Amino acid sequence: MRVAIDTAKCQGHGQCVMTCPEVFSADDQGFAVALQPEVPASLVEKVERAALRCPERAVRIERA
């Protein structure tokens, strides 16, 4: 599974960062970035929760 942030949608709410800091962080302007685009199996559920918690639906999950 891969994850990415749609930068056109992200408003910097930080829900993904709070839900899964192992994969997401905030840049200097407070917008989300994916630290690990290739999601380890152990973090798949947390990334899915982070995507659901994003109010802007900016977290994109790509399954192989």
CHARMM-style PDB file with segment names, atoms N, HN, CA, C and O in Angstrom:
ATOM      1  N   MET     1       0.832  -1.171   0.000  1.00  0.00      PROA
ATOM      2  CA  MET     1       0.000   0.000   0.000  1.00  0.00      PROA
ATOM      3  C   MET     1       0.880   1.238   0.000  1.00  0.00      PROA
ATOM      4  O   MET     1       1.903   1.296   0.681  1.00  0.00      PROA
ATOM      5  N   ARG     2       0.461   2.222  -0.775  1.00  0.00      PROA
ATOM      6  HN  ARG     2      -0.371   2.175  -1.329  1.00  0.00      PROA
ATOM      7  CA  ARG     2       1.150   3.511  -0.829  1.00  0.00      PROA
ATOM      8  C   ARG     2       0.192   4.590  -0.337  1.00  0.00      PROA
ATOM      9  O   ARG     2      -1.027   4.446  -0.432  1.00  0.00      PROA
ATOM     10  N   VAL     3       0.754   5.660   0.183  1.00  0.00      PROA
ATOM     11  HN  VAL     3       1.744   5.777   0.261  1.00  0.00      PROA
ATOM     12  CA  VAL     3      -0.057   6.775   0.648  1.00  0.00      PROA
ATOM     13  C   VAL     3       0.555   8.072   0.142  1.00  0.00      PROA
ATOM     14  O   VAL     3       1.772   8.196   0.012  1.00  0.00      PROA
ATOM     15  N   ALA     4      -0.313   9.035  -0.139  1.00  0.00      PROA
ATOM     16  HN  ALA     4      -1.302   8.935  -0.033  1.00  0.00      PROA
ATOM     17  CA  ALA     4       0.142  10.348  -0.598  1.00  0.00      PROA
ATOM     18  C   ALA     4      -0.839  11.394  -0.079  1.00  0.00      PROA
ATOM     19  O   ALA     4      -1.964  11.074   0.304  1.00  0.00      PROA
ATOM     20  N   ILE     5      -0.401  12.627  -0.074  1.00  0.00      PROA
ATOM     21  HN  ILE     5       0.513  12.887  -0.385  1.00  0.00      PROA
ATOM     22  CA  ILE     5      -1.243  13.744   0.334  1.00  0.00      PROA
ATOM     23  C   ILE     5      -1.589  14.553  -0.912  1.00  0.00      PROA
ATOM     24  O   ILE     5      -0.706  14.924  -1.685  1.00  0.00      PROA
ATOM     25  N   ASP     6      -2.865  14.820  -1.097  1.00  0.00      PROA
ATOM     26  HN  ASP     6      -3.582  14.519  -0.468  1.00  0.00      PROA
ATOM     27  CA  ASP     6      -3.309  15.700  -2.179  1.00  0.00      PROA
ATOM     28  C   ASP     6      -3.106  17.125  -1.684  1.00  0.00      PROA
ATOM     29  O   ASP     6      -3.915  17.639  -0.911  1.00  0.00      PROA
ATOM     30  N   THR     7      -2.038  17.759  -2.123  1.00  0.00      PROA
ATOM     31  HN  THR     7      -1.380  17.342  -2.751  1.00  0.00      PROA
ATOM     32  CA  THR     7      -1.670  19.083  -1.613  1.00  0.00      PROA
ATOM     33  C   THR     7      -2.675  20.162  -1.992  1.00  0.00      PROA
ATOM     34  O   THR     7      -2.731  21.207  -1.343  1.00  0.00      PROA
ATOM     35  N   ALA     8      -3.460  19.930  -3.020  1.00  0.00      PROA
ATOM     36  HN  ALA     8      -3.415  19.082  -3.548  1.00  0.00      PROA
ATOM     37  CA  ALA     8      -4.492  20.898  -3.393  1.00  0.00      PROA
ATOM     38  C   ALA     8      -5.665  20.871  -2.410  1.00  0.00      PROA
ATOM     39  O   ALA     8      -6.396  21.854  -2.285  1.00  0.00      PROA
ATOM     40  N   LYS     9      -5.842  19.746  -1.715  1.00  0.00      PROA
ATOM     41  HN  LYS     9      -5.248  18.948  -1.817  1.00  0.00      PROA
ATOM     42  CA  LYS     9      -6.939  19.610  -0.762  1.00  0.00      PROA
ATOM     43  C   LYS     9      -6.539  19.863   0.684  1.00  0.00      PROA
ATOM     44  O   LYS     9      -7.354  20.334   1.478  1.00  0.00      PROA
ATOM     45  N   CYS    10      -5.295  19.558   1.036  1.00  0.00      PROA
ATOM     46  HN  CYS    10      -4.633  19.176   0.391  1.00  0.00      PROA
ATOM     47  CA  CYS    10      -4.860  19.647   2.433  1.00  0.00      PROA
ATOM     48  C   CYS    10      -4.987  21.078   2.944  1.00  0.00      PROA
ATOM     49  O   CYS    10      -4.532  22.027   2.306  1.00  0.00      PROA
ATOM     50  N   GLN    11      -5.621  21.210   4.120  1.00  0.00      PROA
ATOM     51  HN  GLN    11      -5.991  20.438   4.639  1.00  0.00      PROA
ATOM     52  CA  GLN    11      -5.786  22.515   4.753  1.00  0.00      PROA
ATOM     53  C   GLN    11      -4.994  22.616   6.056  1.00  0.00      PROA
ATOM     54  O   GLN    11      -5.085  23.623   6.758  1.00  0.00      PROA
ATOM     55  N   GLY    12      -4.221  21.585   6.382  1.00  0.00      PROA
ATOM     56  HN  GLY    12      -4.147  20.767   5.812  1.00  0.00      PROA
ATOM     57  CA  GLY    12      -3.361  21.621   7.562  1.00  0.00      PROA
ATOM     58  C   GLY    12      -4.064  21.357   8.878  1.00  0.00      PROA
ATOM     59  O   GLY    12      -3.622  21.846   9.917  1.00  0.00      PROA
ATOM     60  N   HSD    13      -5.152  20.594   8.862  1.00  0.00      PROA
ATOM     61  HN  HSD    13      -5.511  20.196   8.018  1.00  0.00      PROA
ATOM     62  CA  HSD    13      -5.863  20.278  10.103  1.00  0.00      PROA
ATOM     63  C   HSD    13      -5.032  19.377  11.024  1.00  0.00      PROA
ATOM     64  O   HSD    13      -5.186  19.430  12.244  1.00  0.00      PROA
ATOM     65  N   GLY    14      -4.165  18.563  10.453  1.00  0.00      PROA
ATOM     66  HN  GLY    14      -4.040  18.520   9.462  1.00  0.00      PROA
ATOM     67  CA  GLY    14      -3.258  17.732  11.243  1.00  0.00      PROA
ATOM     68  C   GLY    14      -3.842  16.442  11.780  1.00  0.00      PROA
ATOM     69  O   GLY    14      -3.206  15.783  12.602  1.00  0.00      PROA
ATOM     70  N   GLN    15      -5.024  16.062  11.345  1.00  0.00      PROA
ATOM     71  HN  GLN    15      -5.541  16.598  10.677  1.00  0.00      PROA
ATOM     72  CA  GLN    15      -5.635  14.828  11.839  1.00  0.00      PROA
ATOM     73  C   GLN    15      -4.797  13.602  11.475  1.00  0.00      PROA
ATOM     74  O   GLN    15      -4.676  12.675  12.275  1.00  0.00      PROA
ATOM     75  N   CYS    16      -4.225  13.593  10.284  1.00  0.00      PROA
ATOM     76  HN  CYS    16      -4.323  14.347   9.633  1.00  0.00      PROA
ATOM     77  CA  CYS    16      -3.401  12.446   9.880  1.00  0.00      PROA
ATOM     78  C   CYS    16      -2.138  12.362  10.732  1.00  0.00      PROA
ATOM     79  O   CYS    16      -1.715  11.272  11.119  1.00  0.00      PROA
ATOM     80  N   VAL    17      -1.541  13.510  11.020  1.00  0.00      PROA
ATOM     81  HN  VAL    17      -1.884  14.395  10.706  1.00  0.00      PROA
ATOM     82  CA  VAL    17      -0.317  13.547  11.828  1.00  0.00      PROA
ATOM     83  C   VAL    17      -0.610  13.045  13.239  1.00  0.00      PROA
ATOM     84  O   VAL    17       0.169  12.273  13.796  1.00  0.00      PROA
ATOM     85  N   MET    18      -1.718  13.475  13.814  1.00  0.00      PROA
ATOM     86  HN  MET    18      -2.351  14.103  13.362  1.00  0.00      PROA
ATOM     87  CA  MET    18      -2.081  13.042  15.166  1.00  0.00      PROA
ATOM     88  C   MET    18      -2.437  11.557  15.207  1.00  0.00      PROA
ATOM     89  O   MET    18      -2.171  10.882  16.201  1.00  0.00      PROA
ATOM     90  N   THR    19      -3.029  11.054  14.145  1.00  0.00      PROA
ATOM     91  HN  THR    19      -3.245  11.603  13.337  1.00  0.00      PROA
ATOM     92  CA  THR    19      -3.465   9.661  14.108  1.00  0.00      PROA
ATOM     93  C   THR    19      -2.310   8.701  13.829  1.00  0.00      PROA
ATOM     94  O   THR    19      -2.247   7.617  14.409  1.00  0.00      PROA
ATOM     95  N   CYS    20      -1.404   9.095  12.950  1.00  0.00      PROA
ATOM     96  HN  CYS    20      -1.455   9.975  12.478  1.00  0.00      PROA
ATOM     97  CA  CYS    20      -0.308   8.197  12.564  1.00  0.00      PROA
ATOM     98  C   CYS    20       0.984   8.990  12.325  1.00  0.00      PROA
ATOM     99  O   CYS    20       1.393   9.187  11.181  1.00  0.00      PROA
ATOM    100  N   PRO    21       1.617   9.438  13.402  1.00  0.00      PROA
ATOM    101  CA  PRO    21       2.851  10.220  13.249  1.00  0.00      PROA
ATOM    102  C   PRO    21       4.021   9.427  12.681  1.00  0.00      PROA
ATOM    103  O   PRO    21       5.029  10.007  12.279  1.00  0.00      PROA
ATOM    104  N   GLU    22       3.890   8.108  12.646  1.00  0.00      PROA
ATOM    105  HN  GLU    22       3.071   7.637  12.973  1.00  0.00      PROA
ATOM    106  CA  GLU    22       4.950   7.284  12.055  1.00  0.00      PROA
ATOM    107  C   GLU    22       5.018   7.465  10.541  1.00  0.00      PROA
ATOM    108  O   GLU    22       6.066   7.250   9.932  1.00  0.00      PROA
ATOM    109  N   VAL    23       3.899   7.861   9.936  1.00  0.00      PROA
ATOM    110  HN  VAL    23       3.047   8.036  10.431  1.00  0.00      PROA
ATOM    111  CA  VAL    23       3.830   7.983   8.481  1.00  0.00      PROA
ATOM    112  C   VAL    23       3.669   9.432   8.034  1.00  0.00      PROA
ATOM    113  O   VAL    23       4.155   9.807   6.967  1.00  0.00      PROA
ATOM    114  N   PHE    24       2.985  10.256   8.846  1.00  0.00      PROA
ATOM    115  HN  PHE    24       2.590   9.951   9.713  1.00  0.00      PROA
ATOM    116  CA  PHE    24       2.685  11.628   8.447  1.00  0.00      PROA
ATOM    117  C   PHE    24       3.393  12.645   9.332  1.00  0.00      PROA
ATOM    118  O   PHE    24       3.639  12.407  10.515  1.00  0.00      PROA
ATOM    119  N   SER    25       3.711  13.770   8.733  1.00  0.00      PROA
ATOM    120  HN  SER    25       3.512  13.963   7.773  1.00  0.00      PROA
ATOM    121  CA  SER    25       4.277  14.901   9.457  1.00  0.00      PROA
ATOM    122  C   SER    25       3.738  16.168   8.820  1.00  0.00      PROA
ATOM    123  O   SER    25       3.040  16.123   7.807  1.00  0.00      PROA
ATOM    124  N   ALA    26       4.070  17.298   9.426  1.00  0.00      PROA
ATOM    125  HN  ALA    26       4.638  17.334  10.249  1.00  0.00      PROA
ATOM    126  CA  ALA    26       3.661  18.589   8.873  1.00  0.00      PROA
ATOM    127  C   ALA    26       4.893  19.317   8.353  1.00  0.00      PROA
ATOM    128  O   ALA    26       5.965  19.250   8.954  1.00  0.00      PROA
ATOM    129  N   ASP    27       4.732  20.005   7.242  1.00  0.00      PROA
ATOM    130  HN  ASP    27       3.861  20.059   6.753  1.00  0.00      PROA
ATOM    131  CA  ASP    27       5.841  20.787   6.700  1.00  0.00      PROA
ATOM    132  C   ASP    27       5.928  22.120   7.445  1.00  0.00      PROA
ATOM    133  O   ASP    27       5.198  22.333   8.413  1.00  0.00      PROA
ATOM    134  N   ASP    28       6.799  23.005   7.013  1.00  0.00      PROA
ATOM    135  HN  ASP    28       7.393  22.833   6.227  1.00  0.00      PROA
ATOM    136  CA  ASP    28       7.023  24.287   7.681  1.00  0.00      PROA
ATOM    137  C   ASP    28       5.786  25.182   7.697  1.00  0.00      PROA
ATOM    138  O   ASP    28       5.670  26.078   8.533  1.00  0.00      PROA
ATOM    139  N   GLN    29       4.862  24.933   6.767  1.00  0.00      PROA
ATOM    140  HN  GLN    29       4.956  24.205   6.087  1.00  0.00      PROA
ATOM    141  CA  GLN    29       3.640  25.733   6.696  1.00  0.00      PROA
ATOM    142  C   GLN    29       2.454  25.046   7.365  1.00  0.00      PROA
ATOM    143  O   GLN    29       1.343  25.575   7.351  1.00  0.00      PROA
ATOM    144  N   GLY    30       2.682  23.870   7.949  1.00  0.00      PROA
ATOM    145  HN  GLY    30       3.584  23.440   7.960  1.00  0.00      PROA
ATOM    146  CA  GLY    30       1.629  23.157   8.653  1.00  0.00      PROA
ATOM    147  C   GLY    30       0.827  22.185   7.817  1.00  0.00      PROA
ATOM    148  O   GLY    30      -0.149  21.611   8.300  1.00  0.00      PROA
ATOM    149  N   PHE    31       1.223  21.991   6.568  1.00  0.00      PROA
ATOM    150  HN  PHE    31       2.016  22.457   6.175  1.00  0.00      PROA
ATOM    151  CA  PHE    31       0.512  21.056   5.698  1.00  0.00      PROA
ATOM    152  C   PHE    31       1.132  19.661   5.806  1.00  0.00      PROA
ATOM    153  O   PHE    31       2.327  19.512   6.059  1.00  0.00      PROA
ATOM    154  N   ALA    32       0.299  18.658   5.611  1.00  0.00      PROA
ATOM    155  HN  ALA    32      -0.672  18.779   5.406  1.00  0.00      PROA
ATOM    156  CA  ALA    32       0.735  17.272   5.780  1.00  0.00      PROA
ATOM    157  C   ALA    32       1.678  16.824   4.672  1.00  0.00      PROA
ATOM    158  O   ALA    32       1.570  17.242   3.519  1.00  0.00      PROA
ATOM    159  N   VAL    33       2.600  15.964   5.065  1.00  0.00      PROA
ATOM    160  HN  VAL    33       2.688  15.624   6.001  1.00  0.00      PROA
ATOM    161  CA  VAL    33       3.488  15.271   4.128  1.00  0.00      PROA
ATOM    162  C   VAL    33       3.566  13.806   4.559  1.00  0.00      PROA
ATOM    163  O   VAL    33       3.471  13.494   5.746  1.00  0.00      PROA
ATOM    164  N   ALA    34       3.736  12.927   3.602  1.00  0.00      PROA
ATOM    165  HN  ALA    34       3.813  13.180   2.638  1.00  0.00      PROA
ATOM    166  CA  ALA    34       3.898  11.506   3.896  1.00  0.00      PROA
ATOM    167  C   ALA    34       5.382  11.214   4.050  1.00  0.00      PROA
ATOM    168  O   ALA    34       6.150  11.353   3.098  1.00  0.00      PROA
ATOM    169  N   LEU    35       5.785  10.809   5.250  1.00  0.00      PROA
ATOM    170  HN  LEU    35       5.161  10.696   6.024  1.00  0.00      PROA
ATOM    171  CA  LEU    35       7.185  10.470   5.503  1.00  0.00      PROA
ATOM    172  C   LEU    35       7.547   9.117   4.918  1.00  0.00      PROA
ATOM    173  O   LEU    35       8.686   8.891   4.507  1.00  0.00      PROA
ATOM    174  N   GLN    36       6.568   8.216   4.882  1.00  0.00      PROA
ATOM    175  HN  GLN    36       5.644   8.399   5.215  1.00  0.00      PROA
ATOM    176  CA  GLN    36       6.759   6.861   4.365  1.00  0.00      PROA
ATOM    177  C   GLN    36       5.690   6.581   3.316  1.00  0.00      PROA
ATOM    178  O   GLN    36       4.632   6.050   3.653  1.00  0.00      PROA
ATOM    179  N   PRO    37       5.937   6.920   2.063  1.00  0.00      PROA
ATOM    180  CA  PRO    37       4.934   6.644   1.032  1.00  0.00      PROA
ATOM    181  C   PRO    37       4.581   5.161   0.919  1.00  0.00      PROA
ATOM    182  O   PRO    37       3.440   4.813   0.613  1.00  0.00      PROA
ATOM    183  N   GLU    38       5.556   4.295   1.166  1.00  0.00      PROA
ATOM    184  HN  GLU    38       6.482   4.578   1.415  1.00  0.00      PROA
ATOM    185  CA  GLU    38       5.311   2.849   1.186  1.00  0.00      PROA
ATOM    186  C   GLU    38       4.968   2.487   2.623  1.00  0.00      PROA
ATOM    187  O   GLU    38       5.834   2.508   3.497  1.00  0.00      PROA
ATOM    188  N   VAL    39       3.711   2.156   2.866  1.00  0.00      PROA
ATOM    189  HN  VAL    39       3.007   2.138   2.156  1.00  0.00      PROA
ATOM    190  CA  VAL    39       3.240   1.911   4.224  1.00  0.00      PROA
ATOM    191  C   VAL    39       3.570   0.488   4.667  1.00  0.00      PROA
ATOM    192  O   VAL    39       3.183  -0.473   4.002  1.00  0.00      PROA
ATOM    193  N   PRO    40       4.288   0.349   5.793  1.00  0.00      PROA
ATOM    194  CA  PRO    40       4.557  -0.991   6.315  1.00  0.00      PROA
ATOM    195  C   PRO    40       3.252  -1.661   6.741  1.00  0.00      PROA
ATOM    196  O   PRO    40       2.316  -0.984   7.166  1.00  0.00      PROA
ATOM    197  N   ALA    41       3.187  -2.968   6.631  1.00  0.00      PROA
ATOM    198  HN  ALA    41       3.947  -3.518   6.286  1.00  0.00      PROA
ATOM    199  CA  ALA    41       1.981  -3.719   6.976  1.00  0.00      PROA
ATOM    200  C   ALA    41       1.506  -3.414   8.396  1.00  0.00      PROA
ATOM    201  O   ALA    41       0.303  -3.399   8.657  1.00  0.00      PROA
ATOM    202  N   SER    42       2.424  -3.177   9.294  1.00  0.00      PROA
ATOM    203  HN  SER    42       3.401  -3.189   9.082  1.00  0.00      PROA
ATOM    204  CA  SER    42       2.069  -2.931  10.687  1.00  0.00      PROA
ATOM    205  C   SER    42       1.343  -1.593  10.891  1.00  0.00      PROA
ATOM    206  O   SER    42       0.739  -1.372  11.941  1.00  0.00      PROA
ATOM    207  N   LEU    43       1.398  -0.707   9.897  1.00  0.00      PROA
ATOM    208  HN  LEU    43       1.889  -0.886   9.044  1.00  0.00      PROA
ATOM    209  CA  LEU    43       0.783   0.606  10.029  1.00  0.00      PROA
ATOM    210  C   LEU    43      -0.425   0.829   9.113  1.00  0.00      PROA
ATOM    211  O   LEU    43      -0.991   1.922   9.086  1.00  0.00      PROA
ATOM    212  N   VAL    44      -0.812  -0.186   8.376  1.00  0.00      PROA
ATOM    213  HN  VAL    44      -0.353  -1.074   8.397  1.00  0.00      PROA
ATOM    214  CA  VAL    44      -1.910  -0.045   7.414  1.00  0.00      PROA
ATOM    215  C   VAL    44      -3.192   0.437   8.093  1.00  0.00      PROA
ATOM    216  O   VAL    44      -3.838   1.358   7.594  1.00  0.00      PROA
ATOM    217  N   GLU    45      -3.568  -0.163   9.212  1.00  0.00      PROA
ATOM    218  HN  GLU    45      -3.043  -0.911   9.617  1.00  0.00      PROA
ATOM    219  CA  GLU    45      -4.806   0.227   9.883  1.00  0.00      PROA
ATOM    220  C   GLU    45      -4.756   1.671  10.360  1.00  0.00      PROA
ATOM    221  O   GLU    45      -5.749   2.390  10.251  1.00  0.00      PROA
ATOM    222  N   LYS    46      -3.616   2.105  10.887  1.00  0.00      PROA
ATOM    223  HN  LYS    46      -2.810   1.521  10.976  1.00  0.00      PROA
ATOM    224  CA  LYS    46      -3.493   3.490  11.356  1.00  0.00      PROA
ATOM    225  C   LYS    46      -3.583   4.478  10.198  1.00  0.00      PROA
ATOM    226  O   LYS    46      -4.180   5.545  10.342  1.00  0.00      PROA
ATOM    227  N   VAL    47      -3.003   4.138   9.065  1.00  0.00      PROA
ATOM    228  HN  VAL    47      -2.519   3.271   8.949  1.00  0.00      PROA
ATOM    229  CA  VAL    47      -3.069   5.011   7.895  1.00  0.00      PROA
ATOM    230  C   VAL    47      -4.504   5.084   7.373  1.00  0.00      PROA
ATOM    231  O   VAL    47      -4.971   6.155   6.983  1.00  0.00      PROA
ATOM    232  N   GLU    48      -5.194   3.960   7.365  1.00  0.00      PROA
ATOM    233  HN  GLU    48      -4.815   3.091   7.682  1.00  0.00      PROA
ATOM    234  CA  GLU    48      -6.598   3.970   6.944  1.00  0.00      PROA
ATOM    235  C   GLU    48      -7.438   4.853   7.868  1.00  0.00      PROA
ATOM    236  O   GLU    48      -8.297   5.599   7.399  1.00  0.00      PROA
ATOM    237  N   ARG    49      -7.195   4.772   9.177  1.00  0.00      PROA
ATOM    238  HN  ARG    49      -6.497   4.165   9.559  1.00  0.00      PROA
ATOM    239  CA  ARG    49      -7.902   5.637  10.134  1.00  0.00      PROA
ATOM    240  C   ARG    49      -7.574   7.103   9.888  1.00  0.00      PROA
ATOM    241  O   ARG    49      -8.453   7.962   9.947  1.00  0.00      PROA
ATOM    242  N   ALA    50      -6.308   7.380   9.613  1.00  0.00      PROA
ATOM    243  HN  ALA    50      -5.594   6.682   9.565  1.00  0.00      PROA
ATOM    244  CA  ALA    50      -5.895   8.759   9.333  1.00  0.00      PROA
ATOM    245  C   ALA    50      -6.615   9.302   8.105  1.00  0.00      PROA
ATOM    246  O   ALA    50      -7.049  10.454   8.096  1.00  0.00      PROA
ATOM    247  N   ALA    51      -6.742   8.483   7.079  1.00  0.00      PROA
ATOM    248  HN  ALA    51      -6.390   7.547   7.087  1.00  0.00      PROA
ATOM    249  CA  ALA    51      -7.443   8.906   5.861  1.00  0.00      PROA
ATOM    250  C   ALA    51      -8.908   9.215   6.158  1.00  0.00      PROA
ATOM    251  O   ALA    51      -9.459  10.189   5.646  1.00  0.00      PROA
ATOM    252  N   LEU    52      -9.531   8.389   6.978  1.00  0.00      PROA
ATOM    253  HN  LEU    52      -9.084   7.597   7.395  1.00  0.00      PROA
ATOM    254  CA  LEU    52     -10.939   8.612   7.324  1.00  0.00      PROA
ATOM    255  C   LEU    52     -11.134   9.861   8.178  1.00  0.00      PROA
ATOM    256  O   LEU    52     -12.181  10.505   8.103  1.00  0.00      PROA
ATOM    257  N   ARG    53     -10.148  10.205   8.979  1.00  0.00      PROA
ATOM    258  HN  ARG    53      -9.297   9.682   9.039  1.00  0.00      PROA
ATOM    259  CA  ARG    53     -10.257  11.371   9.861  1.00  0.00      PROA
ATOM    260  C   ARG    53      -9.936  12.689   9.171  1.00  0.00      PROA
ATOM    261  O   ARG    53     -10.191  13.754   9.733  1.00  0.00      PROA
ATOM    262  N   CYS    54      -9.392  12.638   7.981  1.00  0.00      PROA
ATOM    263  HN  CYS    54      -9.185  11.773   7.524  1.00  0.00      PROA
ATOM    264  CA  CYS    54      -9.058  13.876   7.262  1.00  0.00      PROA
ATOM    265  C   CYS    54     -10.349  14.558   6.797  1.00  0.00      PROA
ATOM    266  O   CYS    54     -11.080  13.997   5.981  1.00  0.00      PROA
ATOM    267  N   PRO    55     -10.636  15.766   7.309  1.00  0.00      PROA
ATOM    268  CA  PRO    55     -11.882  16.436   6.921  1.00  0.00      PROA
ATOM    269  C   PRO    55     -11.913  16.863   5.458  1.00  0.00      PROA
ATOM    270  O   PRO    55     -12.990  17.057   4.894  1.00  0.00      PROA
ATOM    271  N   GLU    56     -10.762  17.009   4.847  1.00  0.00      PROA
ATOM    272  HN  GLU    56      -9.887  16.852   5.305  1.00  0.00      PROA
ATOM    273  CA  GLU    56     -10.681  17.433   3.446  1.00  0.00      PROA
ATOM    274  C   GLU    56     -10.510  16.260   2.482  1.00  0.00      PROA
ATOM    275  O   GLU    56     -10.499  16.443   1.265  1.00  0.00      PROA
ATOM    276  N   ARG    57     -10.375  15.042   3.043  1.00  0.00      PROA
ATOM    277  HN  ARG    57     -10.384  14.894   4.032  1.00  0.00      PROA
ATOM    278  CA  ARG    57     -10.126  13.838   2.237  1.00  0.00      PROA
ATOM    279  C   ARG    57      -8.876  14.005   1.355  1.00  0.00      PROA
ATOM    280  O   ARG    57      -8.865  13.654   0.175  1.00  0.00      PROA
ATOM    281  N   ALA    58      -7.831  14.555   1.981  1.00  0.00      PROA
ATOM    282  HN  ALA    58      -7.841  14.840   2.940  1.00  0.00      PROA
ATOM    283  CA  ALA    58      -6.583  14.819   1.260  1.00  0.00      PROA
ATOM    284  C   ALA    58      -5.619  13.638   1.283  1.00  0.00      PROA
ATOM    285  O   ALA    58      -4.645  13.620   0.530  1.00  0.00      PROA
ATOM    286  N   VAL    59      -5.881  12.650   2.141  1.00  0.00      PROA
ATOM    287  HN  VAL    59      -6.672  12.665   2.753  1.00  0.00      PROA
ATOM    288  CA  VAL    59      -5.007  11.480   2.223  1.00  0.00      PROA
ATOM    289  C   VAL    59      -5.460  10.472   1.168  1.00  0.00      PROA
ATOM    290  O   VAL    59      -6.589   9.983   1.201  1.00  0.00      PROA
ATOM    291  N   ARG    60      -4.562  10.175   0.237  1.00  0.00      PROA
ATOM    292  HN  ARG    60      -3.645  10.572   0.210  1.00  0.00      PROA
ATOM    293  CA  ARG    60      -4.870   9.226  -0.846  1.00  0.00      PROA
ATOM    294  C   ARG    60      -4.165   7.901  -0.578  1.00  0.00      PROA
ATOM    295  O   ARG    60      -2.953   7.858  -0.365  1.00  0.00      PROA
ATOM    296  N   ILE    61      -4.938   6.833  -0.592  1.00  0.00      PROA
ATOM    297  HN  ILE    61      -5.922   6.868  -0.765  1.00  0.00      PROA
ATOM    298  CA  ILE    61      -4.381   5.494  -0.410  1.00  0.00      PROA
ATOM    299  C   ILE    61      -4.420   4.785  -1.753  1.00  0.00      PROA
ATOM    300  O   ILE    61      -5.446   4.762  -2.432  1.00  0.00      PROA
ATOM    301  N   GLU    62      -3.291   4.212  -2.121  1.00  0.00      PROA
ATOM    302  HN  GLU    62      -2.457   4.230  -1.570  1.00  0.00      PROA
ATOM    303  CA  GLU    62      -3.181   3.453  -3.369  1.00  0.00      PROA
ATOM    304  C   GLU    62      -2.829   2.017  -3.021  1.00  0.00      PROA
ATOM    305  O   GLU    62      -1.795   1.752  -2.408  1.00  0.00      PROA
ATOM    306  N   ARG    63      -3.678   1.115  -3.407  1.00  0.00      PROA
ATOM    307  HN  ARG    63      -4.518   1.330  -3.904  1.00  0.00      PROA
ATOM    308  CA  ARG    63      -3.420  -0.301  -3.123  1.00  0.00      PROA
ATOM    309  C   ARG    63      -2.862  -0.973  -4.381  1.00  0.00      PROA
ATOM    310  O   ARG    63      -3.263  -0.663  -5.503  1.00  0.00      PROA
ATOM    311  N   ALA    64      -1.938  -1.889  -4.165  1.00  0.00      PROA
ATOM    312  HN  ALA    64      -1.613  -2.141  -3.253  1.00  0.00      PROA
ATOM    313  CA  ALA    64      -1.296  -2.593  -5.279  1.00  0.00      PROA
ATOM    314  C   ALA    64      -2.224  -3.571  -5.930  1.00  0.00      PROA
ATOM    315  OT1 ALA    64      -1.840  -4.247  -6.884  1.00  0.00      PROA
TER     316      ALA     64
END
